[in-house]
Amino acid sequence: MLAERIAAGDDAAFEQLVHSCSAPLLGMALRMLGDRADAEDVVQDAFITVWRRAGDLHEPAALRSWLFQIARRRCLIVLRTRRTRRTDPVWSVPEQRSVSGGVPLADPQRAVESGAGVLELLRALAALPPAQREVWLLAEIDGLSYLEIGERVGAGEQAVRGRLFRARAALADALRAWR
């Protein structure tokens, strides 16, 4: 088992875990936080925690789920801290360029409208409670099932369905002007 090998100090086992989980873990943290530096810090903290506490894991087969739960909790801590700091992330929409890298493909007006729509979605997502935002991102962006989402967030399928329903309703209401 990978967890047992990590607990025993096996660097190769830990490297294998980092290699297989870094990208999905960073993706989850990035979607939750919207800031790459914060997301990278969360991922690093999660891996450090696993390295230090792998021996405490009661179900070694649940190593990956445990890692994601650690990162999720760290993301929630960062989000709570942000509320007190009141800083807003700066979002940018990348400019679309032709295959040759020269002239932009998009019509400037459509690019502005699209960028404004993306910003409005990001604002609406940021306004959601963290539990709803996390469930929405896992369902809509990662395409996970209710059961998989429940395992990641530590909730039952019914709770996931409820959170997802409320998140979708809140987003639909917030983005009504963009229909």
C-alpha positions, 0 to 999 in steps of 0.5 A: 500500500502506498500510504504504508510505504509513505509512512515508512519514509519511502521517498519513491512512494511519496513521489508517485503520489505527488506525480499522480495527484498534483494536477487534479489537486491543483485544479480543484484548489485553483477552482475553489480559490481562483488564485494560483499562488494560494492554490499552489500553497494549499497543494504543498501544505496538503502533501506535507501533511500527508508526508508527516501523518501518513501513519495516522491514516486508518484506511490506507486505501483512502489515501487519495480521498484523504489528500483531497479532503486535506486540500479542501479544508485548507482551501476553506481556511483560505477562503475564510481568511480572505473574508477578513482581508477583503481582497478581490482577485484580478481576473483577465480573459486571454486574448484569442489569436489566430493560428499564426499568432497575429490578428485576434480572431474574436470580434472585439465587441464579442470579446468584451461581452464574453469577458464580462460574462466570465467575470460575472460568473466568477463573481456569482461563484465567489458569492456562493457559500463555499460548500455550494461552490465546491459541489458545483465546481466538482459537478460542472467542471470536473464532471464527478458523480454525486457519489464521487462528490460526496466522497470528496466533500464528506457528505451523502448523495442527498446532501450533494444533490441539495447543495448542487440544486441551491448552487445552480438556482443561485447562479441562474438567478445571479446570471439572469441578465446573461440569458 
